[in-house]
Amino acid sequence: MGESVLLVERGKEPFLGRGALPGGYVRPEEGLDEAALRELGEETGLDGRKLHLTQLRAYGDPGRDPRGRVVTVAYLALGPDLPTPVAGTDAADAVWTPVEEALGPGFGFSFDHGRVLADADEEARSRLEYTTVAAGFCREPFTISDLRRVYEVIWGISLDPSNFRREVTRTAGFVEPTGERRTAEAGRPAALYRFGGARELYPPLLRSGDVAGAGERAGAGGRG
C-alpha cells in the first residue's frame, strides 16, 4: 500500500460535496499549532499530538477562496497505521485516499487544495532525505528491510537493498542494533534494530544518491 492522504467531503458551500483537506479558522485565543490540532480532531477524530506535525507553508493568492481573501497556514502530519477517521463539524465524510489518486487528473479538489497536497507530498519525500522521521513508521524492533519499505512507499521507487543498508547503518544515530535477529521462513535470520535517537541525517539519504539502483535514479529525479 502506498501513501494516503486524509480528505474530508465538504458538507456546505462553497464546493459542497467535493474533497478537501481538513481545516478551519483560527480562534482569537488560539495559536496556529493549537488551531491545527483542534481542527484535525474536530473534522476527522484524529489526535494530531500522536503524529509528526509540522508547519508546511502559507498560501495567500487572491481568489483562492470565493468567499473572500483568505490566508491559509498548512500543516503536514505524518504517521503510520492511523485509524479510520470520523467526520465531524462541517465535514460530511472523512476518508483515507491514495495520494496518487488525489493528485491525478480530474479529482476535483476544493479551493487550491490540490496544490497544497502536492507541496505536502514533496515535503514528506524531502523529510525522509534529511531527517529520521521514517524510523517512526517502524514498530520496534525492526529490520533494515522494514525501514527500506517506508522509503520505497513514500518515494515511489525501488531501492537497492545493499546500498540502502550500507547508508543507513553508517549514519550516526539513525538505527542501533539490538543484537537480536528475526527468524525468516527462508534464508538467513534478519538483524533487528531500534531507533538511534538522532533527528537529522548527516549525510542525507538522497533519492538520487547511492540508495537507488542504477536503473531507478532517473525515476527518482523525475519524482523530485
Disulfide bonds with the S-S distance in Angstrom:
none
